[in-house]
Amino acid sequence: MTKPKFKICVTCVGGILIYDFIKALRDASDYEVEVLGVDADAAAHGRLLCDAFETVPRTDGDDDGARWIDSISRILQAHGVNGLICLSDREAALAATNHKSWTKLGIQTSVGPEKTAAVLTDKLRLMTALADGGLDTGRYRQVDSIEDAKEAVGELGYPEIPVVLKPRRESGSRGVLVCEPGASAFTWFLENRLCGAGRLEHVLQVAGENSIAFSDFIAVPYWAGPVYDVECLVQRGRVVETVARRRQLSNIFSPTSTGHIVDMNPVIVDFARDMCAILGVERAVDFDIVLRPDGKPAPFDASVRFSGSVGGGTFAGVNIISQLVRVMFDLPLAVFDIEDGVPLRPFRTLAAIPKNNADQLL
């Protein structure tokens, strides 16, 4: 029997761990794939792993993503693409808004309905939907001003416990400010992103210096327990694959993985599956969940895409990336048996690339 062949566009191929993703995408015996990579950076290193490459506009301009939608739509049709996998939050959210149009053109995507995406990418709406659905999310408070911020951190337990103030619609630790009782000064966690901790007065000073008025923020207690990245793959309302990885990061606010361990903690896995049911998830999703000191899980972020470190699951026996392709194109699903407890670390490596890229240099 001839194997089906798909031409799949993968966005954000400049990601640090893109090699693991592309390798897993190609590593399937029941289909063949031609990969078209796209990125805003013409020198994106992942372009060399792809069979073809195109540049697209950034999604963070003043046009609300319209240029990206127009550009990617032209590229998909020009290359005869029949599948689109988004690897950044903003691109996935934009793709969800165009989901129906691309489906009519015969282009399957990694994202689900626009309505669900809008909830998952707004931390306040996410927490509210889960709480309304009966899950114990832990306490949270909407913040829309500096006065709200001051009141919220007090209501949530500061100065007895740390409290986090963060934007509702940002990702990758952008804008995360921790009100830390007893801090002697504000400590920056990331060099190129506004993220750090200090006493409330320190946080307010840094916010003022960076023109942050705390509009569209959310406040939550800072839970010091283990943090999990949980990938779920959903097909017609049924969770068909789940991979949970516990973070082992030297900097817990790092926007990219510096270490995980596969940890299929049933408390976390069951909680993530409940989240999928309540939120009406379809296809790829990633949840960030912390295990509180009382042993109960609390969600704090979600994405309508797999995380950048999703390829790590293949080393534990579960290629959820190839399984996504099967879900997108309604192929028979593979059966995987996950090995729990596999530690994962990123390493720089040499990799074979398509021969048509042999003259391109990094």
Secondary structure by P-SEA (a helix, b strand, c coil): ccccccbbbbccccccaaaaaaaaaaccccbbbbbbbbcccccccccccccbbbbbccccccccaaaaaaaaaaaaaaacccbbbbccaaaaaaaaaaaaaaaaacbbbccccaaaaaaaacaaaaaaaaaaacccccbbbbbccaaaaaaaaaaaccccbbbbbbbccccccccbbbbccccccccccccccccccccaaaaaaaaaaacccccbbbbbccccccccbbbbbbccccccbbbbbbbbcccccccccccccccccaaaaaaaaaaaaaaccccbbbbbbbbccccbbbbcccccccccccccccccccaaaaaaaaaaaccbbbbbbbbcbbbbbbbbbbbbcccccccccc
